[in-house]
Each structure stands twice: as C-alpha cells, then as structure tokens.
Amino acid sequence: MEHYDIPVRELAFDFSTIGSRWLVLTAGTFAPRAFNSMTISWGSVGEIWNKPFFQAVVRPSRYTREFLEKGDSFTLCVLPPAYKEAMSLLGSKSGRNGDKIAESGLKAMASRIVAAPCYEEAELVIECRKMYWQDLDPAHFLDPGIEANYPDKDYHRAYFGEIVAASGTDTWRK
C-alpha cells in the first residue's frame, strides 16, 4: 500500500473514525522491539495549546500503559477492514502473556519521526509526541451514567499527544 505524507492540517480524520474503524495505539520503541499495541475505540482529536492533538485514554491494567509511561510518543494506525480480526486480538489479549503482535500477523516498522513504531498494513499512521497526561477523577463526572463504564473503579489515564506527522493513502487527505 502506497503511503504519502499528509500535512497534519490536511488530515481527514475525525471522531467518527475512532469508534467505527477502531485504532491501533502503539507505545514504546521499535528497536530493540520494546513496544506494545492495543486496540482503542475511545479518544478525541482536536486542537489545544495551538497544536493539533489526539487524546487517548488507557486503563491502568493495560500493558501498553507501561510503555506509554516510559516513552515520549505513541502512534495510531487505521487498518483496512480486512484486519478486524488482528485488531480484535490486539484488543483482547495482553502482551504480558505472549507475543500477541506476532500472533496477529501484523508487521511492525519504524515510524518516520517518533520512537513508537507503526504497522506496514496501516492505511493511515498518525505519529504523536506526548505533551500531557491526566488521570480521570470520578468526582468530576457530571453525568452519573459515566460511572457505569467503571465497575472495577479502573479509571482511565488520558494522554494528550501532539500530532507531529501523518502518512497514509489519499483517502485520508482533505
């Protein structure tokens, strides 16, 4: 699949992609293969502090969170629908207990700018440099129904990443 650099301000990506297509969030470093990936379907994209950003939320139990804590970057990949099974595996198995990335059949590769890797199969790659994190505080939930998402009280940590690069097929360019 041929990829092109996409100027960040020309990225045709919005919140509807997150829930309908899912994303593969990867943190860590490509070399020496010290990274992990997970599937996400929650997050936000926008602008803050005069910078384009993606905000990913990760529960404390997720192995990928350990790599987010150690590193300074993460990537987001949109895979073609044919990879839904691989994405489901990345979202349901832990990298602590085996090599789920090898099991998925996906091929990791170095990103262009950030240390966190991406995937050859991606039709869109968004590279982010972490710029802020915040633990969600249930005392601030204004809608009481939100608490139903946390029966185990495992509140997400939000990571804001400045979008520093994007590449993909022409489909993802405005």
C-alpha positions as CSV (number, residue, x, y, z in Angstrom):
1,M,0.0,0.0,0.0
2,E,1.5,3.3,-1.1
3,H,1.7,6.0,1.6
4,Y,2.1,9.7,1.2
5,D,3.0,12.3,3.8
6,I,-0.1,14.1,4.8
7,P,0.2,17.6,6.2
8,V,-1.4,17.5,9.7
9,R,-3.8,20.3,8.9
10,E,-5.0,18.4,5.8
11,L,-5.7,15.2,7.7
12,A,-9.2,13.9,7.0
13,F,-9.7,12.2,10.4
14,D,-12.4,12.9,13.0
15,F,-14.1,11.3,15.9
16,S,-16.3,9.1,13.7
17,T,-13.3,7.1,12.6
18,I,-12.3,6.3,16.2
19,G,-15.5,4.4,17.1
20,S,-16.4,2.9,13.7
21,R,-12.9,1.8,12.5
22,W,-11.0,1.4,15.8
23,L,-7.4,2.4,16.0
24,V,-4.2,0.5,17.0
25,L,-2.4,2.5,19.7
26,T,1.3,1.6,19.9
27,A,3.8,2.9,22.5
28,G,7.5,2.1,23.2
29,T,10.4,1.9,20.8
30,F,10.8,-0.1,17.6
31,A,14.4,-1.0,18.3
32,P,15.0,-3.1,20.3
33,R,11.4,-4.3,20.0
34,A,10.4,-2.8,23.3
35,F,6.8,-1.8,22.5
36,N,3.2,-3.0,22.8
37,S,0.0,-2.3,21.0
38,M,-3.7,-2.2,21.8
39,T,-6.9,-1.5,20.0
40,I,-8.8,1.6,21.1
41,S,-12.3,2.9,20.2
42,W,-12.4,5.9,22.6
43,G,-10.4,9.1,22.2
44,S,-10.6,12.6,20.8
45,V,-8.9,14.7,18.2
46,G,-8.7,18.4,18.0
47,E,-6.5,21.4,18.8
48,I,-5.2,22.5,22.2
49,W,-2.4,25.0,23.1
50,N,-2.3,25.9,19.4
51,K,-1.3,22.3,18.5
52,P,-3.2,19.5,16.8
53,F,-3.6,16.6,19.2
54,F,-5.0,13.2,19.8
55,Q,-6.2,12.3,23.3
56,A,-6.0,8.5,24.1
57,V,-7.4,7.0,27.3
58,V,-5.9,3.9,28.7
59,R,-6.9,1.9,31.8
60,P,-4.2,1.1,34.4
61,S,-4.4,-2.6,33.8
62,R,-3.3,-2.3,30.1
63,Y,0.2,-3.5,29.4
64,T,0.6,-0.8,26.7
65,R,0.2,1.8,29.5
66,E,3.6,0.8,30.9
67,F,5.1,1.7,27.5
68,L,3.2,5.0,27.4
69,E,4.6,5.9,30.8
70,K,8.2,5.2,29.8
71,G,8.2,6.7,26.4
72,D,7.6,10.1,24.9
73,S,5.5,9.1,22.0
74,F,2.7,6.9,20.6
75,T,1.3,6.1,17.2
76,L,-2.2,5.5,16.0
77,C,-2.9,3.3,13.0
78,V,-6.1,2.8,11.0
79,L,-6.0,-0.6,9.4
80,P,-8.2,-1.8,6.4
81,P,-11.4,-3.7,7.4
82,A,-9.7,-6.9,6.4
83,Y,-7.6,-6.7,9.6
84,K,-10.5,-6.5,12.0
85,E,-9.6,-10.0,13.4
86,A,-6.0,-8.9,14.1
87,M,-7.3,-5.7,15.7
88,S,-9.7,-7.7,17.9
89,L,-6.8,-9.9,19.0
90,L,-4.7,-6.8,19.9
91,G,-7.6,-5.5,22.0
92,S,-8.4,-8.7,23.8
93,K,-5.0,-10.3,24.6
94,S,-2.2,-8.9,26.8
95,G,1.3,-8.6,25.5
96,R,2.4,-9.5,29.0
97,N,1.5,-13.1,28.4
98,G,2.9,-13.7,25.0
99,D,3.7,-12.2,21.6
100,K,0.3,-11.1,20.5
101,I,1.7,-8.9,17.8
102,A,3.4,-11.9,16.1
103,E,0.1,-13.8,16.6
104,S,-1.8,-11.0,14.9
105,G,0.3,-11.3,11.8
106,L,0.9,-7.6,11.6
107,K,4.3,-6.3,10.7
108,A,5.7,-3.5,12.9
109,M,8.0,-0.9,11.4
110,A,9.8,2.2,12.4
111,S,7.8,5.4,12.3
112,R,9.2,8.4,10.4
113,I,9.6,10.8,13.4
114,V,8.7,9.3,16.8
115,A,10.2,6.3,18.6
116,A,6.9,4.4,18.8
117,P,6.5,2.1,15.8
118,C,3.6,1.7,13.4
119,Y,2.4,-1.0,11.1
120,E,3.1,-1.7,7.4
121,E,-0.6,-2.7,6.9
122,A,-1.9,0.7,8.0
123,E,-3.8,2.9,5.6
124,L,-3.2,5.8,8.0
125,V,-0.5,6.4,10.5
126,I,-0.6,9.3,13.0
127,E,2.5,10.0,15.0
128,C,2.1,11.7,18.4
129,R,4.6,13.2,20.9
130,K,3.2,13.1,24.4
131,M,2.6,16.6,25.9
132,Y,0.2,16.0,28.8
133,W,-1.5,13.3,30.9
134,Q,-4.3,13.4,33.4
135,D,-6.0,10.7,35.5
136,L,-9.8,10.8,35.2
137,D,-11.3,11.7,38.5
138,P,-14.8,10.3,39.1
139,A,-15.6,13.2,41.4
140,H,-15.7,15.3,38.3
141,F,-18.2,13.1,36.3
142,L,-21.2,15.4,35.8
143,D,-23.2,12.6,34.2
144,P,-23.8,9.9,36.8
145,G,-24.1,7.3,33.9
146,I,-20.4,7.6,33.2
147,E,-19.6,5.6,36.3
148,A,-21.2,2.5,34.8
149,N,-18.1,2.3,32.5
150,Y,-16.0,1.6,35.6
151,P,-17.5,-1.3,37.6
152,D,-13.9,-2.1,38.8
153,K,-13.0,1.6,39.5
154,D,-10.2,1.3,37.0
155,Y,-10.4,4.9,35.7
156,H,-8.5,5.8,32.5
157,R,-5.5,8.0,32.3
158,A,-5.8,10.5,29.4
159,Y,-2.7,11.1,27.3
160,F,-2.6,14.1,25.0
161,G,-0.2,13.7,22.1
162,E,0.7,16.4,19.7
163,I,0.2,15.1,16.2
164,V,3.7,15.7,14.7
165,A,3.3,13.6,11.5
166,A,0.8,11.7,9.4
167,S,1.0,9.4,6.4
168,G,-1.4,7.3,4.5
169,T,-3.4,6.8,1.4
170,D,-5.0,9.7,-0.4
171,T,-8.3,8.7,1.3
172,W,-7.1,10.4,4.5
173,R,-6.3,13.7,2.9
174,K,-8.8,16.6,2.8
